[in-house]
């Protein structure tokens, strides 16, 4: 089975991979978010933003 992998980065810095299998009869998608207080630069003001985004993305 031949496949092609393409790596990309959006203007805002999000990174992703596209795995293209030309003969595959299915499509699958998966998203991961790095979320939590350890990724927040200004913790006192923005501590809940990452947590809320987790719920928005999976809701």
C-alpha positions, 0 to 999 in steps of 0.5 A, spaced: 500 500 500 503 506 497 501 512 501 504 520 501 505 524 508 504 531 507 506 536 513 503 543 514 503 549 519 498 554 519 499 561 519 498 561 527 502 556 528 498 549 528 501 543 525 498 537 522 500 531 518 496 529 512 496 521 510 494 520 503 492 513 502 490 513 494 486 506 494 483 507 501 476 506 502 475 510 508 477 517 511 479 518 519 480 524 522 484 526 529 485 532 533 489 533 539 490 540 543 495 541 548 491 544 553 492 546 560 495 551 565 502 549 563 501 552 556 499 558 559 504 564 559 499 569 563 496 564 568 493 569 573 489 572 567 488 566 562 488 560 566 481 557 564 482 559 557 485 552 555 480 548 559 474 551 556 477 550 549 477 543 551 470 543 552 468 547 546 472 542 541 470 536 544 462 538 545 
